[in-house]
Amino acid sequence: MELTMEGCGHYPRLTDRTPGEDAMTETSLYDRLGGYDTIAAVATALLGRLHADPVLGRFWQHRGSDGVAREKQLLIDYLVNASGGPLLYTGRDMSRSHTGMRITDDDWDRFTAHLHSTLDQFAVAAAERAQLLAFIDALRTDLVDV
């Protein structure tokens, strides 16, 4: 796996391509995960867990339903784009989106525990799970600010 800058503006994109491999022969993580519907279902389930968490729920405590719905769609767009799917992510970069939220290491650990549980719920295969988790973990420095 390598992170490339193709197709995502200035956002990293996951690929399965090894150096020298033709881009036309690769199967994207997007396809291996099951496409848009699966990614949207995983994102919806994960967000439900995060909203219900007694510690992490504070991030959505005073948000209107329209803002929460927009945030959910941006998450789906981001994951679809980063995994090689056909959507363009038009949101802000992760660092700017999360600045000032006071996300702590404990928050990150709680988030990743929910992510693991959600991936278990959807029986995400080991290779795809590892690739997705490595990508998410690479975002930690952009999100944790306390």
C-alpha positions as semicolon CSV with decimal commas, in nm:
position;residue;x (nm);y (nm);z (nm)
1;M;0,000;0,000;0,000
2;E;0,110;0,351;-0,068
3;L;-0,043;0,688;-0,003
4;T;-0,051;0,897;-0,317
5;M;-0,177;1,244;-0,393
6;E;-0,369;1,146;-0,707
7;G;-0,730;1,245;-0,747
8;C;-0,781;1,405;-0,407
9;G;-0,656;1,757;-0,448
10;H;-0,419;1,791;-0,153
11;Y;-0,562;1,496;0,039
12;P;-0,386;1,161;0,052
13;R;-0,551;0,875;-0,132
14;L;-0,518;0,509;-0,052
15;T;-0,404;0,282;-0,332
16;D;-0,301;-0,080;-0,354
17;R;-0,048;-0,005;-0,622
18;T;0,306;-0,117;-0,574
19;P;0,570;0,099;-0,743
20;G;0,566;0,032;-1,117
21;E;0,223;-0,133;-1,120
22;D;-0,025;-0,015;-1,382
23;A;-0,310;0,188;-1,227
24;M;-0,559;0,017;-1,459
25;T;-0,495;-0,326;-1,302
26;E;-0,547;-0,236;-0,937
27;T;-0,861;-0,305;-0,741
28;S;-0,934;-0,005;-0,525
29;L;-1,006;-0,026;-0,155
30;Y;-1,338;0,137;-0,245
31;D;-1,433;-0,165;-0,458
32;R;-1,296;-0,418;-0,210
33;L;-1,499;-0,261;0,071
34;G;-1,819;-0,291;-0,132
35;G;-1,851;0,057;-0,278
36;Y;-2,057;0,355;-0,174
37;D;-2,339;0,172;0,003
38;T;-2,105;-0,018;0,233
39;I;-1,892;0,286;0,312
40;A;-2,205;0,492;0,383
41;A;-2,345;0,219;0,609
42;V;-2,016;0,191;0,802
43;A;-1,995;0,570;0,841
44;T;-2,357;0,586;0,960
45;A;-2,303;0,310;1,215
46;L;-1,976;0,465;1,337
47;L;-2,131;0,808;1,377
48;G;-2,418;0,655;1,573
49;R;-2,169;0,501;1,813
50;L;-1,975;0,826;1,846
51;H;-2,286;1,037;1,909
52;A;-2,402;0,793;2,181
53;D;-2,063;0,778;2,353
54;P;-2,081;0,954;2,693
55;V;-1,749;1,131;2,634
56;L;-1,740;1,183;2,256
57;G;-2,104;1,283;2,230
58;R;-2,005;1,632;2,347
59;F;-1,882;1,709;1,996
60;W;-2,240;1,688;1,864
61;Q;-2,426;1,803;2,173
62;H;-2,537;2,141;2,038
63;R;-2,537;2,070;1,665
64;G;-2,848;2,101;1,454
65;S;-2,968;1,802;1,255
66;D;-2,883;1,974;0,925
67;G;-2,522;2,028;1,032
68;V;-2,492;1,669;1,153
69;A;-2,633;1,540;0,822
70;R;-2,388;1,756;0,625
71;E;-2,099;1,635;0,838
72;K;-2,203;1,274;0,778
73;Q;-2,211;1,326;0,401
74;L;-1,870;1,495;0,409
75;L;-1,731;1,194;0,600
76;I;-1,875;0,957;0,340
77;D;-1,739;1,169;0,054
78;Y;-1,397;1,181;0,219
79;L;-1,380;0,805;0,273
80;V;-1,512;0,724;-0,074
81;N;-1,261;0,959;-0,236
82;A;-0,967;0,847;-0,023
83;S;-1,040;0,480;-0,092
84;G;-1,041;0,526;-0,470
85;G;-1,410;0,585;-0,529
86;P;-1,581;0,825;-0,768
87;L;-1,672;1,110;-0,530
88;L;-1,491;1,440;-0,493
89;Y;-1,435;1,553;-0,135
90;T;-1,509;1,925;-0,115
91;G;-1,468;1,977;0,258
92;R;-1,185;2,142;0,444
93;D;-0,868;1,955;0,529
94;M;-0,880;1,746;0,846
95;S;-0,657;1,975;1,050
96;R;-0,862;2,286;0,978
97;S;-1,191;2,099;1,030
98;H;-1,092;1,986;1,377
99;T;-0,891;2,284;1,505
100;G;-1,016;2,409;1,840
101;M;-1,221;2,100;1,917
102;R;-0,980;1,999;2,193
103;I;-0,963;1,638;2,082
104;T;-0,746;1,451;2,330
105;D;-0,551;1,127;2,311
106;D;-0,827;0,966;2,520
107;D;-1,086;1,089;2,269
108;W;-0,881;0,938;1,985
109;D;-0,854;0,607;2,168
110;R;-1,231;0,601;2,226
111;F;-1,289;0,686;1,859
112;T;-1,062;0,406;1,739
113;A;-1,231;0,157;1,975
114;H;-1,566;0,249;1,816
115;L;-1,411;0,223;1,472
116;H;-1,283;-0,129;1,547
117;S;-1,626;-0,231;1,678
118;T;-1,794;-0,092;1,367
119;L;-1,554;-0,274;1,137
120;D;-1,625;-0,593;1,336
121;Q;-1,999;-0,534;1,294
122;F;-1,955;-0,519;0,916
123;A;-1,705;-0,808;0,907
124;V;-1,447;-0,604;0,716
125;A;-1,175;-0,840;0,590
126;A;-0,830;-0,825;0,749
127;A;-0,641;-0,672;0,454
128;E;-0,897;-0,398;0,396
129;R;-0,927;-0,337;0,768
130;A;-0,550;-0,295;0,804
131;Q;-0,533;-0,057;0,509
132;L;-0,821;0,153;0,638
133;L;-0,688;0,163;0,995
134;A;-0,340;0,267;0,876
135;F;-0,495;0,552;0,679
136;I;-0,710;0,667;0,973
137;D;-0,416;0,642;1,212
138;A;-0,213;0,869;0,982
139;L;-0,476;1,140;1,043
140;R;-0,421;1,137;1,420
141;T;-0,171;1,425;1,421
142;D;-0,420;1,639;1,226
143;L;-0,703;1,571;1,471
144;V;-0,559;1,542;1,823
145;D;-0,470;1,885;1,956
146;V;-0,452;1,851;2,333
